[in-house]
Each structure stands twice: as structure tokens, then as C-alpha cells.
Amino acid sequence: MRLRLLIDECLSPELVQLAVAAGHVESTCVRDRGWSGVKDWKLVVLAVEGDYTLVTHNAVDFRGGGPGRLGGQHAKQPIHAGLVCLNSVFVMDLERQRDLFALALEELARLGDLVNQALEVFELEDGAVEVVLYDIPEPD
């Protein structure tokens, strides 16, 4: 399945090239859409309207505290194309962004779509990486 990935401004626009190479040819970034500086609540509306799966490092604002503690902007949407959060205990330099995003793309290839789901890639202090998938918003 091909997704329309929207790379948030907190991540490098270079990730768009990785997305396109992985077959997500309609991917773009906040900067190239002219949406830099747009408030998170408005960015989610734009993502939903454009059927974009948002890719961000700014996880808390979009998913809240995570599973069981949702409350971010995506949790307020009745339906959305998904959320991908790249997280690390280390500084998110370009190499780390590429590495974590490559793992997310591998997982997305297995999943197909992320409708009303969040995919989180966590790099831990020991260098191990955890991938977590959960519903957002949580089902009633």
C-alpha cells in the first residue's frame, strides 16, 4: 500500500526522498507545502484533509502521552490516515532520523495502512529499538 507521508518540520525534508524511494510517491514535507510554523492543531486538520500520514518527532503534541494516555491532536480526530513518531533518547541528527525512518518504512511495508493508528519507533539508551503500534483514538 502506498501512503501519503507528510514529514513534519521538526524532521529533515530529506526524509521525503526515502519515502518516495520506498514507493510512497505522493509524500511531501511541511516545508514544501508552505505549512512551516502552522500550529499543531491546524497541521492535523491539513493532514486529515489531504489524507496524509504525519511523520513527526514531536510525538506528545500529536498523540498525547501514548497508549492509555492519549490526548494529543490525533486523538481528537475521528478518522485519520495515521501517525508515525520517531523517538530517541539521543539527539535526532540526520543520520538517526534516516535510520529510524527506515525502520518505520519497513514496518509500514508489512502493515499496509495506518488508518486511526500510531506507529512509534523508539531508540533506547542501550541502542535497542522498539516499535509500537496502537489505535489512536482508542476504541470505545
N, CA and C atoms as a LAMMPS dump frame, in Angstrom:
ITEM: TIMESTEP
0
ITEM: NUMBER OF ATOMS
420
ITEM: BOX BOUNDS ff ff ff
-5.0000000000000000e+02 5.0000000000000000e+02
-5.0000000000000000e+02 5.0000000000000000e+02
-5.0000000000000000e+02 5.0000000000000000e+02
ITEM: ATOMS id mol type element x y z
1 1 1 N 0.842 -1.185 0
2 1 2 C 0 0 0
3 1 3 C 0.881 1.239 0
4 2 1 N 0.497 2.184 -0.788
5 2 2 C 1.227 3.452 -0.837
6 2 3 C 0.541 4.457 0.067
7 3 1 N 1.34 5.087 0.897
8 3 2 C 0.823 6.119 1.799
9 3 3 C 1.255 7.486 1.3
10 4 1 N 0.537 8.481 1.748
11 4 2 C 0.919 9.868 1.506
12 4 3 C 1.522 10.36 2.811
13 5 1 N 2.843 10.281 2.916
14 5 2 C 3.521 10.655 4.15
15 5 3 C 3.816 12.15 4.143
16 6 1 N 3.554 12.784 5.269
17 6 2 C 3.825 14.212 5.459
18 6 3 C 4.876 14.332 6.549
19 7 1 N 6.071 14.764 6.18
20 7 2 C 7.178 14.896 7.121
21 7 3 C 7.06 16.248 7.831
22 8 1 N 6.965 16.196 9.149
23 8 2 C 6.816 17.399 9.971
24 8 3 C 8.089 18.243 9.898
25 9 1 N 7.964 19.506 10.243
26 9 2 C 9.098 20.421 10.159
27 9 3 C 10.172 20.155 11.2
28 10 1 N 9.887 19.346 12.218
29 10 2 C 10.901 19.005 13.217
30 10 3 C 11.86 17.925 12.705
31 11 1 N 11.58 17.387 11.526
32 11 2 C 12.433 16.384 10.886
33 11 3 C 12.958 16.935 9.565
34 12 1 N 13.994 16.308 9.054
35 12 2 C 14.609 16.77 7.815
36 12 3 C 13.705 16.515 6.61
37 13 1 N 13.58 17.491 5.717
38 13 2 C 12.836 17.28 4.477
39 13 3 C 13.454 16.17 3.615
40 14 1 N 14.718 15.82 3.88
41 14 2 C 15.372 14.754 3.127
42 14 3 C 14.667 13.408 3.305
43 15 1 N 13.88 13.262 4.366
44 15 2 C 13.166 12.009 4.585
45 15 3 C 12.131 11.749 3.487
46 16 1 N 11.705 12.803 2.818
47 16 2 C 10.755 12.644 1.721
48 16 3 C 11.359 11.741 0.648
49 17 1 N 12.649 11.916 0.366
50 17 2 C 13.311 11.096 -0.65
51 17 3 C 13.287 9.622 -0.271
52 18 1 N 13.483 9.316 1.008
53 18 2 C 13.417 7.931 1.474
54 18 3 C 12.012 7.369 1.304
55 19 1 N 11.015 8.188 1.613
56 19 2 C 9.622 7.758 1.473
57 19 3 C 9.297 7.459 0.01
58 20 1 N 9.701 8.342 -0.865
59 20 2 C 9.432 8.161 -2.296
60 20 3 C 10.147 6.904 -2.804
61 21 1 N 11.4 6.709 -2.391
62 21 2 C 12.154 5.522 -2.805
63 21 3 C 11.496 4.233 -2.308
64 22 1 N 10.768 4.317 -1.189
65 22 2 C 10.069 3.156 -0.643
66 22 3 C 8.7 2.951 -1.296
67 23 1 N 8.371 3.792 -2.272
68 23 2 C 7.118 3.622 -3.004
69 23 3 C 6.003 4.56 -2.604
70 24 1 N 6.248 5.408 -1.636
71 24 2 C 5.233 6.369 -1.186
72 24 3 C 5.432 7.671 -1.972
73 25 1 N 5.084 7.593 -3.253
74 25 2 C 5.47 8.623 -4.215
75 25 3 C 4.773 9.966 -4.023
76 26 1 N 3.679 10.001 -3.283
77 26 2 C 2.977 11.268 -3.053
78 26 3 C 3.391 11.909 -1.724
79 27 1 N 4.487 11.46 -1.166
80 27 2 C 4.956 12.014 0.101
81 27 3 C 5.519 13.411 -0.092
82 28 1 N 5.476 14.179 0.971
83 28 2 C 5.926 15.561 0.938
84 28 3 C 6.332 15.965 2.352
85 29 1 N 6.693 17.211 2.514
86 29 2 C 7.038 17.703 3.847
87 29 3 C 6.324 19.029 4.114
88 30 1 N 6.229 19.334 5.374
89 30 2 C 5.55 20.56 5.814
90 30 3 C 6.169 21.776 5.134
91 31 1 N 7.497 21.818 5.08
92 31 2 C 8.179 22.959 4.467
93 31 3 C 7.762 23.148 3.014
94 32 1 N 7.754 22.055 2.245
95 32 2 C 7.448 22.169 0.819
96 32 3 C 5.975 22.461 0.533
97 33 1 N 5.113 22.199 1.488
98 33 2 C 3.694 22.529 1.341
99 33 3 C 3.416 23.984 1.744
100 34 1 N 4.429 24.663 2.296
101 34 2 C 4.235 26.04 2.756
102 34 3 C 3.561 26.114 4.118
103 35 1 N 3.676 25.023 4.902
104 35 2 C 2.993 24.944 6.187
105 35 3 C 3.927 25.109 7.386
106 36 1 N 5.152 25.548 7.16
107 36 2 C 6.075 25.762 8.282
108 36 3 C 5.478 26.79 9.237
109 37 1 N 5.578 26.505 10.511
110 37 2 C 5.065 27.417 11.524
111 37 3 C 3.583 27.266 11.814
112 38 1 N 2.897 26.405 11.071
113 38 2 C 1.469 26.185 11.312
114 38 3 C 1.305 25.504 12.67
115 39 1 N 0.351 25.938 13.442
116 39 2 C 0.073 25.344 14.755
117 39 3 C -0.293 23.866 14.595
118 40 1 N 0.06 23.068 15.598
119 40 2 C -0.165 21.628 15.53
120 40 3 C -1.622 21.27 15.257
121 41 1 N -2.559 21.947 15.903
122 41 2 C -3.974 21.62 15.708
123 41 3 C -4.389 21.836 14.261
124 42 1 N -3.845 22.884 13.632
125 42 2 C -4.163 23.176 12.234
126 42 3 C -3.442 22.2 11.3
127 43 1 N -2.214 21.817 11.653
128 43 2 C -1.472 20.866 10.836
129 43 3 C -2.199 19.529 10.772
130 44 1 N -2.777 19.095 11.879
131 44 2 C -3.536 17.842 11.881
132 44 3 C -4.748 17.961 10.963
133 45 1 N -5.424 19.083 10.993
134 45 2 C -6.569 19.297 10.103
135 45 3 C -6.111 19.222 8.643
136 46 1 N -5.003 19.869 8.32
137 46 2 C -4.48 19.828 6.95
138 46 3 C -4.088 18.4 6.555
139 47 1 N -3.483 17.67 7.485
140 47 2 C -3.096 16.279 7.212
141 47 3 C -4.33 15.427 6.958
142 48 1 N -5.355 15.596 7.78
143 48 2 C -6.59 14.817 7.606
144 48 3 C -7.242 15.166 6.272
145 49 1 N -7.341 16.448 5.974
146 49 2 C -7.961 16.87 4.716
147 49 3 C -7.206 16.343 3.507
148 50 1 N -5.879 16.247 3.604
149 50 2 C -5.057 15.771 2.488
150 50 3 C -4.805 14.272 2.506
151 51 1 N -5.397 13.573 3.469
152 51 2 C -5.211 12.129 3.629
153 51 3 C -3.733 11.775 3.811
154 52 1 N -3.024 12.596 4.576
155 52 2 C -1.612 12.372 4.861
156 52 3 C -1.436 11.614 6.168
157 53 1 N -0.445 10.737 6.186
158 53 2 C 0.046 10.117 7.412
159 53 3 C 1.181 11.003 7.896
160 54 1 N 1.022 11.611 9.064
161 54 2 C 2.017 12.54 9.583
162 54 3 C 3.182 11.784 10.199
163 55 1 N 4.403 12.206 9.863
164 55 2 C 5.63 11.659 10.439
165 55 3 C 6.271 12.773 11.245
166 56 1 N 6.498 12.526 12.554
167 56 2 C 6.983 13.586 13.43
168 56 3 C 7.921 13.048 14.503
169 57 1 N 8.664 13.949 15.073
170 57 2 C 9.455 13.679 16.28
171 57 3 C 8.742 14.33 17.473
172 58 1 N 7.812 15.178 17.18
173 58 2 C 7.056 15.942 18.174
174 58 3 C 5.854 15.116 18.647
175 59 1 N 6.135 13.924 19.156
176 59 2 C 5.094 12.925 19.41
177 59 3 C 4.037 13.363 20.412
178 60 1 N 4.433 13.962 21.512
179 60 2 C 3.487 14.283 22.582
180 60 3 C 2.372 15.188 22.089
181 61 1 N 2.7 16.171 21.27
182 61 2 C 1.677 17.099 20.791
183 61 3 C 0.638 16.415 19.91
184 62 1 N 1.033 15.339 19.242
185 62 2 C 0.122 14.691 18.311
186 62 3 C -0.551 13.449 18.87
187 63 1 N 0.084 12.741 19.788
188 63 2 C -0.524 11.528 20.325
189 63 3 C -0.729 11.578 21.833
190 64 1 N -0.381 12.674 22.465
191 64 2 C -0.508 12.75 23.915
192 64 3 C 0.577 11.92 24.569
193 65 1 N 0.243 11.314 25.715
194 65 2 C 1.23 10.547 26.471
195 65 3 C 1.456 9.143 25.967
196 66 1 N 0.787 8.742 24.905
197 66 2 C 0.959 7.407 24.352
198 66 3 C -0.196 6.506 24.735
199 67 1 N -0.07 5.204 24.447
200 67 2 C -1.173 4.277 24.726
201 67 3 C -1.651 4.386 26.169
202 68 1 N -2.954 4.469 26.33
203 68 2 C -3.536 4.603 27.664
204 68 3 C -3.51 6.017 28.21
205 69 1 N -2.796 6.909 27.538
206 69 2 C -2.687 8.308 27.982
207 69 3 C -2.769 9.259 26.792
208 70 1 N -3.63 8.899 25.851
209 70 2 C -3.758 9.723 24.656
210 70 3 C -4.353 11.079 25.007
211 71 1 N -4.215 12.019 24.113
212 71 2 C -4.776 13.334 24.358
213 71 3 C -4.254 14.368 23.397
214 72 1 N -3.379 13.978 22.489
215 72 2 C -2.838 14.91 21.514
216 72 3 C -3.814 15.2 20.391
217 73 1 N -3.322 15.898 19.383
218 73 2 C -4.166 16.35 18.268
219 73 3 C -4.767 15.2 17.464
220 74 1 N -4.047 14.106 17.266
221 74 2 C -4.599 12.977 16.51
222 74 3 C -5.707 12.269 17.285
223 75 1 N -5.609 12.244 18.6
224 75 2 C -6.642 11.588 19.407
225 75 3 C -7.98 12.312 19.291
226 76 1 N -7.946 13.564 18.849
227 76 2 C -9.173 14.348 18.698
228 76 3 C -9.855 14.119 17.351
229 77 1 N -9.187 13.407 16.441
230 77 2 C -9.721 13.202 15.102
231 77 3 C -10.489 11.885 15.038
232 78 1 N -11.727 11.885 14.568
233 78 2 C -12.486 10.635 14.488
234 78 3 C -11.895 9.658 13.472
235 79 1 N -11.283 10.188 12.408
236 79 2 C -10.622 9.331 11.42
237 79 3 C -9.452 10.103 10.818
238 80 1 N -8.343 9.379 10.666
239 80 2 C -7.141 9.983 10.084
240 80 3 C -6.305 8.891 9.438
241 81 1 N -5.34 9.283 8.623
242 81 2 C -4.514 8.343 7.861
243 81 3 C -3.32 7.827 8.652
244 82 1 N -3.233 8.166 9.922
245 82 2 C -2.181 7.613 10.767
246 82 3 C -1.134 8.621 11.192
247 83 1 N -0.326 8.146 12.122
248 83 2 C 0.73 8.954 12.724
249 83 3 C 1.948 8.067 12.884
250 84 1 N 3.115 8.586 12.491
251 84 2 C 4.389 7.895 12.7
252 84 3 C 5.241 8.807 13.563
253 85 1 N 5.688 8.273 14.708
254 85 2 C 6.522 9.047 15.631
255 85 3 C 7.907 8.421 15.706
256 86 1 N 8.922 9.224 15.466
257 86 2 C 10.307 8.79 15.572
258 86 3 C 10.87 9.362 16.862
259 87 1 N 11.314 8.498 17.764
260 87 2 C 11.761 8.935 19.082
261 87 3 C 13.116 8.324 19.428
262 88 1 N 13.939 9.085 20.128
263 88 2 C 15.228 8.596 20.581
264 88 3 C 15.623 9.331 21.854
265 89 1 N 16.367 8.647 22.688
266 89 2 C 16.914 9.313 23.869
267 89 3 C 18.107 10.182 23.463
268 90 1 N 18.572 10.013 22.231
269 90 2 C 19.709 10.762 21.722
270 90 3 C 19.223 11.904 20.831
271 91 1 N 20.13 12.804 20.507
272 91 2 C 19.811 13.921 19.618
273 91 3 C 19.4 13.365 18.258
274 92 1 N 18.343 13.918 17.695
275 92 2 C 17.811 13.444 16.418
276 92 3 C 18.556 14.092 15.249
277 93 1 N 19.828 13.735 15.109
278 93 2 C 20.589 14.23 13.97
279 93 3 C 20.081 13.551 12.698
280 94 1 N 20.574 13.977 11.561
281 94 2 C 20.068 13.483 10.289
282 94 3 C 20.273 11.973 10.141
283 95 1 N 21.412 11.47 10.537
284 95 2 C 21.663 10.026 10.423
285 95 3 C 20.668 9.225 11.267
286 96 1 N 20.404 9.681 12.479
287 96 2 C 19.442 8.99 13.347
288 96 3 C 18.038 9.063 12.745
289 97 1 N 17.667 10.218 12.214
290 97 2 C 16.363 10.349 11.568
291 97 3 C 16.227 9.352 10.416
292 98 1 N 17.259 9.267 9.597
293 98 2 C 17.228 8.329 8.466
294 98 3 C 17.074 6.894 8.946
295 99 1 N 17.877 6.519 9.953
296 99 2 C 17.86 5.145 10.461
297 99 3 C 16.495 4.776 11.045
298 100 1 N 15.942 5.653 11.87
299 100 2 C 14.649 5.37 12.494
300 100 3 C 13.522 5.378 11.466
301 101 1 N 13.614 6.292 10.513
302 101 2 C 12.586 6.35 9.473
303 101 3 C 12.648 5.109 8.58
304 102 1 N 13.853 4.62 8.296
305 102 2 C 13.988 3.39 7.506
306 102 3 C 13.3 2.223 8.219
307 103 1 N 13.445 2.146 9.533
308 103 2 C 12.752 1.1 10.3
309 103 3 C 11.236 1.279 10.216
310 104 1 N 10.788 2.519 10.314
311 104 2 C 9.345 2.794 10.204
312 104 3 C 8.832 2.391 8.822
313 105 1 N 9.592 2.691 7.77
314 105 2 C 9.174 2.336 6.42
315 105 3 C 9.095 0.821 6.249
316 106 1 N 10.03 0.091 6.843
317 106 2 C 9.982 -1.376 6.792
318 106 3 C 8.701 -1.888 7.456
319 107 1 N 8.368 -1.32 8.598
320 107 2 C 7.161 -1.741 9.305
321 107 3 C 5.911 -1.372 8.509
322 108 1 N 5.901 -0.195 7.915
323 108 2 C 4.754 0.228 7.104
324 108 3 C 4.548 -0.704 5.913
325 109 1 N 5.629 -1.216 5.35
326 109 2 C 5.508 -2.147 4.224
327 109 3 C 4.782 -3.417 4.648
328 110 1 N 4.945 -3.809 5.894
329 110 2 C 4.265 -5.004 6.407
330 110 3 C 2.816 -4.724 6.782
331 111 1 N 2.532 -3.501 7.229
332 111 2 C 1.199 -3.173 7.744
333 111 3 C 0.183 -2.852 6.663
334 112 1 N 0.583 -2.133 5.669
335 112 2 C -0.366 -1.727 4.633
336 112 3 C -0.895 -0.322 4.837
337 113 1 N -1.609 -0.078 5.914
338 113 2 C -2.069 1.286 6.184
339 113 3 C -2.065 1.526 7.688
340 114 1 N -2.293 2.754 8.043
341 114 2 C -2.28 3.156 9.452
342 114 3 C -3.558 3.886 9.839
343 115 1 N -4.647 3.636 9.165
344 115 2 C -5.871 4.359 9.468
345 115 3 C -6.174 4.245 10.968
346 116 1 N -6.285 5.407 11.598
347 116 2 C -6.558 5.54 13.03
348 116 3 C -5.58 4.752 13.907
349 117 1 N -4.321 4.735 13.491
350 117 2 C -3.288 4.083 14.279
351 117 3 C -2.056 4.97 14.363
352 118 1 N -1.25 4.692 15.375
353 118 2 C 0.047 5.339 15.526
354 118 3 C 1.12 4.264 15.516
355 119 1 N 2.191 4.532 14.809
356 119 2 C 3.365 3.672 14.777
357 119 3 C 4.499 4.472 15.404
358 120 1 N 5.058 3.94 16.478
359 120 2 C 6.161 4.634 17.14
360 120 3 C 7.412 3.794 17.067
361 121 1 N 8.51 4.455 16.74
362 121 2 C 9.823 3.829 16.718
363 121 3 C 10.64 4.518 17.805
364 122 1 N 11.045 3.739 18.818
365 122 2 C 11.782 4.261 19.96
366 122 3 C 13.208 3.723 19.957
367 123 1 N 14.193 4.609 20.001
368 123 2 C 15.575 4.19 20.229
369 123 3 C 15.886 4.41 21.7
370 124 1 N 16.277 3.336 22.369
371 124 2 C 16.543 3.37 23.804
372 124 3 C 18.009 3.686 24.084
373 125 1 N 18.305 3.93 25.339
374 125 2 C 19.647 4.328 25.749
375 125 3 C 20.714 3.305 25.37
376 126 1 N 20.36 2.018 25.387
377 126 2 C 21.33 0.972 25.042
378 126 3 C 21.435 0.743 23.538
379 127 1 N 20.74 1.561 22.748
380 127 2 C 20.779 1.439 21.301
381 127 3 C 19.716 0.516 20.733
382 128 1 N 19.024 -0.217 21.585
383 128 2 C 17.942 -1.081 21.121
384 128 3 C 16.793 -0.218 20.601
385 129 1 N 16.038 -0.776 19.67
386 129 2 C 14.914 -0.045 19.086
387 129 3 C 13.642 -0.859 19.3
388 130 1 N 12.601 -0.178 19.767
389 130 2 C 11.294 -0.792 19.946
390 130 3 C 10.319 -0.161 18.968
391 131 1 N 9.455 -0.977 18.401
392 131 2 C 8.411 -0.49 17.51
393 131 3 C 7.077 -0.835 18.156
394 132 1 N 6.226 0.174 18.295
395 132 2 C 4.927 0.008 18.953
396 132 3 C 3.843 0.506 18.013
397 133 1 N 2.762 -0.272 17.918
398 133 2 C 1.616 0.096 17.093
399 133 3 C 0.386 0.095 17.984
400 134 1 N -0.42 1.165 17.922
401 134 2 C -1.637 1.228 18.726
402 134 3 C -2.672 2.113 18.049
403 135 1 N -3.922 1.93 18.485
404 135 2 C -5.027 2.723 17.953
405 135 3 C -4.998 4.131 18.525
406 136 1 N -5.336 5.085 17.682
407 136 2 C -5.449 6.467 18.119
408 136 3 C -6.524 7.142 17.261
409 137 1 N -7.658 7.535 17.764
410 137 2 C -8.033 7.446 19.175
411 137 3 C -8.308 5.992 19.589
412 138 1 N -8.245 5.77 20.9
413 138 2 C -8.528 4.43 21.409
414 138 3 C -9.991 4.093 21.149
415 139 1 N -10.259 2.843 20.754
416 139 2 C -11.665 2.459 20.507
417 139 3 C -12.49 2.556 21.795
418 140 1 N -13.776 2.845 21.629
419 140 2 C -14.655 2.943 22.798
420 140 3 C -14.913 1.589 23.405
